[in-house]
Amino acid sequence: MSDLFDLPFEDDARDDGGPPQPVASRRVFTVTELTVRVRDHLEEQFFEVWVEGEISNCRLWNTGHLYFTLKDSSSQLKGLMFRSTLRYLKFKPADGLRVVARGKISVYEPKGEYQLVCEHLEPQGLGALQLAFDQLKKRLQAEGLFDMARKRPLPALPRKIGVVTSLDGAAIRDIIKVLRRRYANAHVVIRPTRVQGDGAAAEIADGMRAIARVPGVDVVIVGRGGGSIEDLWAFNLEPVARAIAACPLPVIAAVGHESDVTIADLVADVRAPTPSAAAELVVTRKDEFVDRIERLNDRLIATARGRVQRLTRRVHELSGRRAIAGYTARLAMAERRADELTRAMTDAMRSTFSVRDRQLRALARRLDASNASRRLARDRTRLVTADGALQRLIAVHSHRARMKLGQAAGRLDTLSPLGVLSRGYAVCWNEDHTRAIRDAADVAPGDTVHVTLSRGAIAAKVSRTE
């Protein structure tokens, strides 16, 4: 058996009885090697294919990659779209949607399954942009963002107008041109932003939120000039629609030409076919206001004149009646009487006011005289003056007292026995130091006496007396 399987199916041995040819060595692949060979062959042969089918088992994984299955009536094909490609997709893939996919055939090695690595996906029979537009429109309509009940009226004559658009486009020039012609005093605040390309929708949404925070803005215009559906696509994205719906100010959407309708137009409070039309909507011509004011003024004057005429005719009719005859004279007398009473009352009031004014001034003078703060200031001044005088008197008396004290001290020093002692004299006392000895007969030999000197004292015994 082994020999049979080792031999090739075609026997290459020559019929002439010669030696057999050598058998070629067999090639054994591992599963991985064979799978890689199959993958490389499929990727080389089916580098770019277009496949039509219905999406099923569509799942977006937490990695951001999209996995799905394309199927028809008898077969199915696994599909994969990486996150880097999926972010450029204009619509949201869903089960049951028939699409046309472009990609390459590859093999998922761990499971040995061949799959389509999708690089482009578009709805069959319907453009991707149109499908994305319809999907977002249906979702926002279900949320009530298109309801007329939530749309706000535009202010009649806004003082400050916000504009969210590109500084490089024709839209801003058209808006400024119309505003300068129709309402030159309008204050325009422009929030520059990109209006097409990747990231434009986020910038437009940020611009809407920023313009709403500007103090005094009464209305906002958001839009751009005309272009292809791809150029206008930023205004068909959900961030812009949400920002317009959340704006606290009335919003006018002016995107593209009159035939272009975007999601932003449907969400905005007012849709303008062009940016120029938006500027015309946001302001009313000044002469229209003047004309309206003049018409109202004419109507008011006509109404007032008509009323005066009707009242005048009524007065004439009433004055012709017998019961009211002579009322003009009585009215004149009453008016005269009222004038006299008014004059008398005015004189009495003036006299009363004069008396009260004099009393008030007298009270003010008395109050000013008895003002405690002024009295306190006067007393403080007097106290300061008296204190100064007292200090001067104290100084004089102190000086005089010091002089008298010096003189008395000099006299006392002159009469002081200590002064005498300082000149060489001494004082002799008896033994108990109670009596000064002035006579030698007062002591006897052998008595003890005390002698006080100018500095110190001595005790001595009397040896003899003379």
Number of C-alpha atoms within 10 A of each C-alpha: 5 6 7 8 8 12 13 11 8 6 10 12 12 10 8 6 7 8 9 11 10 9 11 9 7 6 5 8 9 8 11 12 12 14 20 17 14 17 20 16 14 16 16 13 12 15 14 16 13 14 17 17 21 20 23 20 13 17 16 14 10 7 8 14 16 19 18 21 19 26 18 12 7 5 8 15 17 19 22 19 21 15 14 11 14 20 12 10 16 18 21 12 24 14 14 14 16 21 20 18 22 19 21 20 24 22 20 14 16 8 8 15 13 18 19 27 20 23 17 15 22 21 21 15 9 11 13 19 18 13 17 19 19 15 14 18 22 11 12 18 14 11 10 12 21 20 13 11 9 13 16 14 12 19 14 11 17 16 15 17 22 23 25 27 27 21 15 11 14 15 25 22 14 18 20 18 15 18 24 13 11 17 19 12 11 16 15 16 15 18 18 16 20 21 27 19 12 12 11 18 24 19 21 29 21 17 22 28 16 13 21 19 11 12 8 13 20 20 23 27 27 28 26 26 21 20 14 9 16 11 15 22 21 26 27 24 21 20 18 25 26 15 21 27 20 13 18 16 20 21 29 28 29 31 31 23 15 14 10 16 20 23 23 29 25 20 28 26 23 21 23 24 18 24 31 21 17 26 26 18 17 22 20 17 14 13 11 10 13 11 11 12 12 12 12 12 12 12 12 12 12 12 12 12 12 12 12 12 12 12 12 12 12 11 11 11 10 13 15 11 10 8 9 10 12 12 11 11 10 11 11 11 12 12 12 12 12 12 12 12 12 12 12 12 12 12 12 12 12 12 12 12 12 12 12 12 12 12 12 12 12 12 12 13 12 11 11 13 11 11 13 11 10 12 13 11 12 12 12 12 12 12 12 12 12 12 12 12 12 12 12 12 12 12 12 12 12 12 12 12 12 12 12 12 12 12 12 12 13 12 11 12 13 12 11 12 15 17 14 16 15 12 10 9 13 17 17 19 18 17 16 9 12 8 10 15 17 11 9 11 9 10 17 13 10 11 13 16 19 19 17 16 17 16 9 7 12 10 13 13 13 13 10 11 11 5
